[in-house]
C-alpha cells in the first residue's frame, strides 16, 4: 500500500509494524521512515513527536490494514470479540485523535459480513433466541461506520478486484475512504477491465507478469513427493478435478468428502489469466499455487511480480517469512489507485467514473447498496424478535 501511495505522490513518514521480519523489510527498503511497534502503546501526541510533526501541523492521511483474521470467512469470525478485531477499533480511535484530512482502511471481503459480536453456531437455531442486532452479519462494519461518521467524516467504500487496476491477480479487498470535510469520496477509477469493457485494456495475466524471469534465480519451497505424482498429470489452468476419476479420491483423501468447490487443491495457474489470490504459503494442500508447467509452487520472485513489488525490493526473513509478507500485502497498483483518488479529491479534480462498472465478483458491496441490504436485514431481525417475544407478552 505504501509503495502505491508513494507512486501517487504521497510521502510516508511513519509506519507501525510489530512483525519482526516485516519490520526488517521496512528498514532495509525505507530506512528514513520512522518505525514504531504496537500502535496501542502510543497516543497521538507521541506519534506526532516521533513523526517530527509540530502540534500545529496537520496530518494529511492515516492508512491502515488492521489484522483481518477476525473478519475472514476462513476463520472463526469473532469480529470485535477478538483482540485482533479490537485492533480495528483501536486504529480508528488513534486516527480520529490525529484528526487527519483523510483516513484509508483496507481489509478482507469478510469485513462486509462479520458480526459485531459472535455467537457460537451451536448456540443458534431451534431452542435459542433470534440473533440480536449486534450478532447479525455486517454489524462490525456498521459499528465502525457510525464511529467515523459521528466524528464528522464522510465515508465511502467498495469491494475492489485488484485485476481492474492492472494487477495480474484476482484479489478482492475492501477499501474504505474517509474524508474530514464530510463528503463521500468517489470509487477508485479502474484502469483495466476483464474483457476490455469501457475501452480499457484487458486484465493483465500471469504470463505478462513473469515472462522475463526465466533466467533469473528462483527461490521456492517444495511440494511433497506424493503430491508431485498428481501434478505431473496436470496441465496449465487445471486442478484435481482434471485428474482421472479413479485418482481424484486418492489425491484428496478425506478432503474429497468436504464441502465447497475445493478449487485450491492441486491447482496449476493458467498462463493467460490473472493469478488467483496469493496466500501466505503456496504449498498448503487446500491452497496450492503451482507453476503452470514446472512441478513446483510459485517462487518468491513470481510472488513479487504478481503483487507488483519492484524487483530490487528486499524481503527479509526466512523463505516462509517472505511468502507471508508478500502474500499479506496490498497489490501496489491498488494502493496507487487509492492514492490517486485521495490526491484528486484533495486537489478538487473531477474523478473519472465508469457507470455500472463491475468492481468485484460480488453484488451490493459499495457503501450505499451494502447499507440498504444491512438495514433490510436489521428490519427483518427486529420483526422476528417481536414475533419471538409476543407469545410471552400476551
C-alpha positions in Angstrom: 0.0 0.0 0.0 2.8 2.5 0.9 4.6 1.9 -2.3 1.4 2.6 -4.3 0.8 5.8 -2.2 4.3 6.9 -2.9 3.8 6.5 -6.6 0.7 8.7 -6.3 2.8 11.5 -4.7 2.1 10.8 -1.0 5.1 10.8 1.4 5.0 8.2 4.1 6.7 9.5 7.2 5.8 7.0 9.9 4.9 3.3 10.0 3.6 0.9 12.7 4.6 -2.8 12.5 5.0 -5.5 15.1 6.2 -8.4 13.0 10.0 -8.9 13.2 10.6 -9.8 9.6 8.2 -7.1 8.2 10.0 -4.5 10.3 13.3 -5.5 8.9 11.9 -5.3 5.4 10.8 -1.7 6.0 14.2 -0.8 7.5 16.0 -2.4 4.5 14.0 -0.5 1.9 12.9 2.7 3.6 15.4 3.5 6.3 14.3 7.1 6.6 10.7 6.2 7.6 10.1 6.4 11.3 9.1 3.0 12.6 7.2 2.1 15.7 5.9 -1.2 17.1 2.5 -1.9 18.7 0.2 1.1 17.9 -1.6 0.6 21.2 1.4 1.8 23.1 1.3 5.3 21.7 -1.1 8.2 21.9 -1.5 10.9 19.3 1.0 13.3 21.0 3.7 10.7 21.0 3.0 9.8 17.3 3.4 13.4 16.3 6.7 13.7 18.1 8.1 10.6 16.5 6.9 11.6 13.1 8.6 15.0 13.6 5.3 17.0 13.4 4.5 20.0 15.5 1.2 20.3 17.3 0.1 22.8 14.7 0.9 20.7 11.6 -2.0 18.8 10.1 -1.8 15.2 9.2 -3.0 14.6 5.7 -3.6 10.8 5.7 -3.7 7.9 8.1 -3.6 4.5 6.4 -4.2 1.1 7.9 -4.9 -2.6 7.3 -5.8 -3.7 10.8 -5.5 -7.5 11.3 -8.1 -9.2 9.2 -8.3 -12.7 10.7 -11.2 -11.8 13.0 -13.3 -10.9 9.9 -12.1 -13.5 7.4 -14.7 -16.0 6.3 -11.9 -18.7 6.5 -11.6 -18.1 10.3 -13.8 -18.1 13.3 -15.4 -14.7 12.5 -15.0 -13.4 16.1 -15.2 -9.8 15.0 -14.6 -7.2 17.7 -14.8 -10.0 20.3 -11.3 -10.9 19.4 -8.1 -9.0 20.4 -7.2 -8.6 16.7 -10.7 -7.3 15.9 -10.3 -4.8 18.7 -7.2 -3.5 16.9 -9.5 -2.4 14.1 -11.3 -0.1 16.6 -8.0 0.9 18.2 -6.7 2.0 14.8 -9.9 4.1 14.2 -9.5 5.7 17.7 -5.9 6.7 17.1 -6.7 8.0 13.6 -9.5 10.2 15.0 -7.2 11.5 17.7 -4.8 12.7 15.0 -7.8 14.1 13.0 -6.3 13.8 9.5 -7.8 15.1 6.3 -8.2 11.5 5.1 -8.4 8.0 6.6 -7.9 4.9 4.4 -8.7 1.5 5.7 -8.1 -1.8 3.8 -9.5 -5.2 4.8 -10.8 -8.5 3.6 -14.2 -9.2 2.0 -15.3 -10.9 5.2 -15.5 -7.5 6.9 -18.7 -6.9 4.9 -20.4 -9.8 6.7 -18.7 -10.0 10.1 -20.9 -9.5 13.1 -20.1 -7.1 15.9 -20.5 -9.9 18.4 -20.0 -13.6 17.6 -22.5 -16.2 18.8 -21.1 -19.8 18.5 -23.0 -21.9 15.9 -24.1 -24.4 18.5 -26.0 -21.7 20.3 -28.1 -20.8 17.3 -31.4 -22.1 15.8 -34.1 -24.1 17.4 -34.3 -23.6 21.1 -32.3 -20.4 21.1 -33.4 -16.8 20.8 -33.0 -15.0 17.5 -29.7 -13.3 16.8 -29.5 -9.8 18.2 -28.7 -6.8 16.0 -25.0 -7.0 17.2 -24.9 -10.6 16.2 -26.1 -10.1 12.6 -23.9 -10.1 9.6 -22.3 -6.7 8.9 -22.6 -5.5 12.4 -18.8 -4.9 12.8 -18.5 -2.6 9.8 -21.8 -0.8 10.6 -20.4 0.0 14.1 -17.1 1.3 12.6 -19.0 3.5 10.1 -21.1 5.0 12.9 -17.9 5.9 14.8 -16.3 7.6 11.8 -19.5 9.4 10.8 -20.2 10.7 14.3 -16.7 12.2 14.2 -17.8 14.2 11.1 -16.1 12.1 8.4 -17.8 11.3 5.1 -17.3 7.6 4.4 -17.4 5.6 1.2 -16.3 2.1 0.4 -16.4 -0.8 -2.1 -15.0 -4.2 -2.7 -12.3 -3.9 -5.3 -10.9 -6.6 -7.6 -7.2 -5.7 -8.0 -7.2 -7.1 -11.5 -9.3 -4.0 -12.5 -6.3 -1.9 -11.6 -3.6 -3.6 -13.6 -2.7 -6.3 -11.0 -2.1 -9.8 -12.6 -4.2 -11.3 -9.8 -7.8 -11.9 -8.8 -7.6 -10.3 -5.3 -10.6 -8.6 -3.7 -10.2 -6.2 -0.9 -12.5 -3.7 0.9 -11.1 -0.1 0.6 -12.8 2.4 2.9 -12.1 6.1 2.2 -13.0 8.7 4.8 -12.9 12.5 4.2 -12.8 15.0 7.1 -14.8 17.5 5.0 -17.8 15.2 5.3 -18.1 14.4 1.6 -18.5 10.9 0.2 -15.4 10.2 -1.9 -15.8 8.5 -5.3 -14.8 5.0 -6.1 -11.4 4.1 -7.3 -11.0 4.7 -11.0 -10.4 1.3 -12.9 -7.5 1.1 -15.3 -8.4 -2.3 -16.7 -11.4 -4.5 -17.3 -11.9 -8.2 -17.8 -12.8 -8.2 -21.5 -11.8 -4.7 -22.5 -15.1 -3.1 -21.4 -15.3 0.7 -21.4 -12.4 0.8 -23.9 -9.9 -0.2 -21.1 -7.0 -2.6 -21.5 -7.8 -6.2 -20.6 -6.7 -7.7 -17.3 -3.0 -8.5 -17.0 -2.0 -12.1 -16.9 0.4 -14.4 -15.1 2.4 -14.8 -18.4 2.8 -11.0 -18.8 3.9 -10.7 -15.1 6.7 -13.3 -15.2 7.7 -13.6 -18.9 11.2 -12.2 -18.4 12.0 -14.2 -15.2 13.1 -17.4 -16.9 16.8 -16.9 -16.5 16.6 -15.3 -13.0 17.3 -17.1 -9.7 14.2 -18.6 -8.2 13.5 -19.3 -4.5 10.7 -21.6 -3.6 9.5 -24.2 -1.2 9.0 -27.7 -2.5 5.9 -29.9 -2.8 6.0 -33.2 -1.1 6.7 -36.1 -3.5 3.3 -37.7 -3.0 1.7 -34.5 -4.4 4.1 -34.2 -7.3 2.8 -37.6 -8.5 -0.5 -35.9 -9.4 0.9 -32.6 -10.6 2.8 -34.4 -13.3 -0.6 -35.4 -14.7 -1.9 -31.8 -14.8 -1.6 -29.0 -17.4 -1.7 -25.2 -17.0 -5.0 -24.0 -15.6 -6.1 -27.4 -14.3 -6.7 -28.8 -10.8 -7.7 -32.0 -9.0 -10.9 -32.2 -11.0 -8.9 -32.8 -14.2 -7.3 -35.9 -12.8 -8.6 -39.3 -13.9 -11.7 -40.1 -11.9 -10.2 -43.1 -10.3 -7.4 -41.0 -8.8 -9.4 -38.0 -7.5 -10.4 -39.6 -4.2 -6.8 -40.9 -3.7 -5.3 -37.5 -4.4 -7.6 -35.6 -2.0 -8.0 -38.2 0.7 -10.6 -37.2 3.4 -10.8 -33.7 1.8 -12.6 -35.3 -1.1 -15.8 -35.5 1.0 -15.6 -31.9 2.3 -18.0 -29.3 1.0 -17.2 -26.5 -1.3 -15.6 -26.4 -4.7 -12.1 -27.3 -3.4 -10.5 -25.5 -6.4 -7.4 -24.8 -4.4 -6.4 -28.4 -4.3 -3.7 -29.4 -6.8 -4.0 -26.1 -8.6 -1.8 -25.1 -11.5 -2.0 -21.5 -12.6 -3.2 -20.6 -16.1 -0.7 -18.7 -18.3 -3.2 -16.3 -19.8 -5.3 -15.4 -16.8 -4.6 -13.3 -13.7 -3.2 -15.5 -10.8 -5.6 -16.5 -8.0 -5.3 -14.6 -4.8 -1.8 -15.1 -3.4 -1.8 -16.8 0.0 0.8 -16.8 2.7 2.1 -20.2 1.8 1.8 -21.6 -1.8 2.2 -25.3 -0.9 -0.6 -25.8 1.7 -2.8 -28.7 0.4 -6.0 -26.7 0.1 -4.5 -23.5 -1.4 -1.8 -24.8 -3.7 -0.3 -22.2 -6.2 1.7 -24.3 -8.6 3.6 -23.0 -11.7 1.7 -23.6 -14.9 4.2 -26.1 -16.2 7.1 -26.7 -13.7 6.5 -29.1 -10.9 6.9 -26.6 -8.1 5.0 -23.9 -6.2 5.3 -20.3 -7.3 8.6 -18.7 -6.4 9.3 -15.7 -4.2 10.3 -13.8 -7.4 7.0 -14.7 -9.0 5.1 -13.7 -5.9 6.8 -10.3 -6.0 5.8 -9.8 -9.7 2.2 -10.7 -9.1 2.0 -8.3 -6.2 4.0 -5.8 -8.3 6.9 -5.2 -5.9 10.0 -3.7 -7.6 12.5 -6.5 -8.4 15.1 -4.8 -6.2 12.7 -4.6 -3.2 14.4 -6.7 -0.4 12.1 -9.1 1.5 13.7 -10.0 4.9 13.5 -13.2 6.9 13.2 -16.9 6.0 11.5 -18.1 2.8 8.3 -18.7 4.8 8.6 -15.2 6.2 8.9 -13.8 2.7 5.9 -15.7 1.3 3.9 -14.5 4.3 4.8 -10.8 3.9 4.2 -10.7 0.1 1.0 -12.8 0.4 -0.4 -10.4 3.0 0.5 -7.3 1.1 -1.8 -4.9 -0.9 -1.1 -5.1 -4.6 0.8 -1.9 -5.4 -1.5 -0.8 -8.3 -4.4 -1.0 -5.9 -2.5 1.3 -3.5 -1.7 3.6 -6.4 -5.4 3.8 -7.4 -6.4 4.7 -3.8 -3.6 7.3 -3.6 -4.7 8.9 -6.9 -8.3 9.1 -5.7 -7.2 10.9 -2.5 -4.9 13.2 -4.4 -7.6 14.1 -6.9 -10.2 14.7 -4.2 -7.7 16.9 -2.3 -6.9 18.9 -5.3 -10.6 19.3 -6.3 -10.3 17.4 -9.5 -13.1 15.5 -11.2 -12.6 11.7 -10.7 -13.4 9.6 -13.8 -16.4 7.3 -13.1 -17.5 4.4 -15.3 -21.2 3.9 -14.9 -22.3 0.4 -13.7 -18.6 -0.8 -13.6 -18.3 -4.3 -12.1 -15.7 -3.5 -9.3 -15.7 -7.1 -8.0 -17.3 -10.5 -8.5 -20.0 -9.8 -5.9 -23.1 -7.7 -5.7 -24.1 -4.9 -3.3 -20.6 -4.3 -2.0 -20.5 -0.5 -2.2 -21.5 1.6 0.8 -24.9 2.6 -0.5 -26.1 -0.8 -1.6 -24.5 -2.6 1.3 -26.2 -0.4 3.9 -29.6 -0.8 2.2 -29.1 -4.6 2.4 -27.9 -4.5 6.0 -30.9 -2.2 7.0 -33.3 -4.7 5.4 -31.8 -7.5 7.5 -32.0 -5.4 10.6 -35.7 -4.7 10.0 -36.3 -8.4 9.3 -34.5 -9.3 12.5 -36.5 -6.8 14.5 -39.7 -8.3 13.2 -38.6 -11.9 14.0 -37.6 -10.7 17.5 -41.0 -9.2 18.0 -42.8 -12.4 16.9 -40.5 -14.4 19.1 -41.3 -12.3 22.2 -45.0 -11.8 21.5 -46.4 -15.0 23.0 -44.8 -14.4 26.4 -46.1 -10.8 26.4 -49.7 -11.7 25.9 
